[in-house]
Amino acid sequence: MIKFITVTVNKYKPYIIIGSLFLLLGIGLIVVLRFGGGFSIVKEYINPENEEVFLQDPDPDDNWSLERGEEFFVEYRLERERIRSREIDILQALINNPNSTPESKREAEQKLMQIQRIMEQELAVENSLVAMGYKHAILFYQNGNANIVVNAEALTREEKARIAEIVSKIIGVERYQVFITEKGN
């Protein structure tokens, strides 16, 4: 029985590791969004048919109060890099493990390339928004949606449309898949 469990665990080890990484990233994002980041937010939805901007107020039951101002942006970036560094280390270990199957090594290499592409897109979006005059900006890209947190008290519809257009072009998503959050000081 123990041999069966050992063989089964070894066979599915790469999948367990990758699944655990996704679970860790998901939990980290939930923690940051739910507990670590208080926002005074308005989510923006852009109707793809007429590109009109719709605003939705945040849920009043959510805890969206952050008193630390700019620290949120710095802390989020640091945490994102820590989590990503751990994920990359695990993937590298999987690739370098002589007991890994060629298929699991290929999957790990593809995941590393995907992480690299996302990192480049995050940097491009965040730097583009800083170049537009926003002091800080953060991209959350997950499940085909791009969530942007911009350091601004209030954005006009035109500013939101410009931000959505930039994000859409860089990430390759439709404008209605871009959600903009205002995070003032």
C-alpha positions as CSV (number, residue, x, y, z in Angstrom):
1,M,0.0,0.0,0.0
2,I,2.8,2.4,0.9
3,K,4.6,1.6,-2.4
4,F,1.4,2.4,-4.3
5,I,1.0,5.8,-2.6
6,T,4.7,6.6,-3.2
7,V,4.5,5.7,-6.8
8,T,1.2,7.6,-7.2
9,V,2.6,10.7,-5.5
10,N,5.8,10.6,-7.6
11,K,3.8,10.2,-10.8
12,Y,1.6,13.3,-10.0
13,K,4.2,15.3,-8.2
14,P,4.6,18.0,-10.9
15,Y,0.9,18.5,-11.0
16,I,0.7,18.7,-7.3
17,I,3.4,21.3,-7.2
18,I,1.9,23.4,-10.0
19,G,-1.6,23.2,-8.5
20,S,-0.2,24.2,-5.1
21,L,1.5,27.2,-6.8
22,F,-1.8,28.4,-8.3
23,L,-3.6,27.9,-5.0
24,L,-0.9,29.9,-3.2
25,L,-1.1,32.7,-5.8
26,G,-4.9,32.7,-5.6
27,I,-4.9,32.9,-1.8
28,G,-2.3,35.6,-1.9
29,L,-4.4,37.7,-4.3
30,I,-7.5,37.2,-2.2
31,V,-5.6,38.2,1.0
32,V,-4.2,41.3,-0.7
33,L,-7.5,42.4,-2.2
34,R,-9.6,41.5,0.8
35,F,-7.5,42.4,3.8
36,G,-4.3,44.1,2.7
37,G,-5.6,46.6,0.3
38,G,-8.2,49.2,1.2
39,F,-9.3,51.2,-1.7
40,S,-11.6,54.0,-2.2
41,I,-12.7,52.4,-5.5
42,V,-15.0,52.6,-8.4
43,K,-14.9,49.7,-10.8
44,E,-15.2,50.6,-14.4
45,Y,-16.9,48.4,-16.9
46,I,-16.7,49.3,-20.6
47,N,-19.6,48.1,-22.7
48,P,-17.9,46.6,-25.8
49,E,-20.9,47.5,-28.1
50,N,-20.8,51.2,-27.7
51,E,-17.7,51.5,-25.5
52,E,-19.6,53.5,-23.0
53,V,-18.2,53.5,-19.4
54,F,-20.3,52.1,-16.6
55,L,-19.4,52.6,-13.0
56,Q,-20.2,50.3,-10.1
57,D,-19.9,51.3,-6.5
58,P,-17.9,48.9,-4.2
59,D,-19.7,46.5,-2.0
60,P,-20.3,48.4,1.3
61,D,-19.6,45.2,3.3
62,D,-16.1,45.0,1.9
63,N,-13.2,46.4,4.0
64,W,-11.7,49.0,1.7
65,S,-10.0,51.4,4.1
66,L,-6.3,51.8,3.7
67,E,-4.7,54.6,5.6
68,R,-1.1,53.9,4.5
69,G,-1.4,55.7,1.2
70,E,1.5,54.8,-1.2
71,E,2.7,52.0,1.0
72,F,0.1,49.8,-0.6
73,F,1.7,50.0,-4.0
74,V,5.2,49.3,-2.6
75,E,4.0,46.4,-0.4
76,Y,2.0,44.8,-3.1
77,R,4.9,44.9,-5.6
78,L,7.2,43.4,-2.9
79,E,4.7,40.6,-2.1
80,R,4.1,39.9,-5.8
81,E,7.8,39.5,-6.3
82,R,8.3,37.2,-3.3
83,I,5.5,34.9,-4.4
84,R,6.7,34.9,-8.0
85,S,10.3,34.2,-6.9
86,R,9.1,31.2,-4.9
87,E,7.1,30.0,-7.9
88,I,10.0,30.3,-10.2
89,D,12.3,28.5,-7.7
90,I,9.9,25.6,-7.6
91,L,9.6,25.5,-11.4
92,Q,13.4,25.6,-11.8
93,A,13.8,22.8,-9.3
94,L,11.2,20.7,-11.2
95,I,13.0,21.4,-14.5
96,N,16.4,20.5,-13.0
97,N,15.2,17.4,-11.1
98,P,16.5,14.3,-12.9
99,N,13.5,12.3,-11.7
100,S,11.0,14.7,-13.5
101,T,9.4,13.4,-16.6
102,P,10.0,15.2,-19.9
103,E,6.4,16.2,-20.0
104,S,6.5,17.8,-16.5
105,K,9.7,19.6,-17.5
106,R,8.1,20.9,-20.6
107,E,5.0,22.1,-18.6
108,A,7.3,23.8,-16.1
109,E,9.2,25.5,-18.9
110,Q,6.0,26.7,-20.5
111,K,4.8,28.1,-17.1
112,L,8.2,29.9,-16.7
113,M,7.7,31.5,-20.1
114,Q,4.2,32.5,-19.2
115,I,5.4,34.1,-15.9
116,Q,8.0,36.0,-17.9
117,R,5.5,37.3,-20.4
118,I,3.1,38.4,-17.6
119,M,6.0,40.1,-15.8
120,E,6.9,42.0,-19.0
121,Q,3.2,43.0,-19.5
122,E,2.9,44.2,-15.9
123,L,6.0,46.3,-16.3
124,A,4.9,47.8,-19.6
125,V,1.4,48.6,-18.3
126,E,2.6,50.1,-15.0
127,N,5.4,52.1,-16.7
128,S,3.0,53.4,-19.3
129,L,0.6,54.6,-16.6
130,V,3.4,56.2,-14.7
131,A,4.5,58.0,-17.9
132,M,0.9,59.3,-18.2
133,G,1.4,61.1,-14.9
134,Y,0.1,58.6,-12.3
135,K,2.5,58.2,-9.4
136,H,1.8,54.5,-9.0
137,A,-0.1,51.8,-10.9
138,I,-0.4,48.1,-10.4
139,L,-1.7,45.4,-12.8
140,F,-3.5,42.3,-11.5
141,Y,-3.8,40.0,-14.5
142,Q,-5.7,36.8,-13.9
143,N,-8.2,34.7,-15.8
144,G,-8.2,36.9,-18.9
145,N,-9.1,40.0,-16.9
146,A,-6.9,43.0,-16.2
147,N,-7.4,44.8,-13.0
148,I,-5.6,48.1,-12.7
149,V,-5.1,50.0,-9.4
150,V,-4.1,53.6,-10.1
151,N,-2.9,56.1,-7.6
152,A,-5.6,58.8,-8.2
153,E,-8.4,60.3,-6.1
154,A,-10.8,60.4,-9.0
155,L,-10.6,59.7,-12.7
156,T,-12.7,61.2,-15.5
157,R,-14.4,58.9,-18.0
158,E,-11.9,60.0,-20.6
159,E,-8.9,59.1,-18.4
160,K,-10.5,55.7,-17.6
161,A,-11.1,55.1,-21.3
162,R,-7.4,56.0,-22.1
163,I,-6.2,53.7,-19.4
164,A,-8.4,50.9,-20.6
165,E,-7.1,51.4,-24.2
166,I,-3.5,51.2,-23.1
167,V,-4.0,48.1,-21.0
168,S,-6.0,46.5,-23.7
169,K,-3.3,47.0,-26.3
170,I,-0.4,45.8,-24.1
171,I,-2.1,42.8,-22.5
172,G,-4.2,41.8,-25.5
173,V,-7.6,41.8,-23.8
174,E,-10.8,43.5,-24.8
175,R,-11.5,46.9,-23.2
176,Y,-14.5,45.4,-21.3
177,Q,-12.0,43.0,-19.6
178,V,-10.2,45.9,-18.0
179,F,-11.3,47.0,-14.5
180,I,-9.9,50.2,-13.1
181,T,-9.7,50.9,-9.4
182,E,-8.8,54.3,-8.0
183,K,-6.6,54.3,-5.0
184,G,-6.1,57.8,-3.6
185,N,-3.7,58.8,-0.8
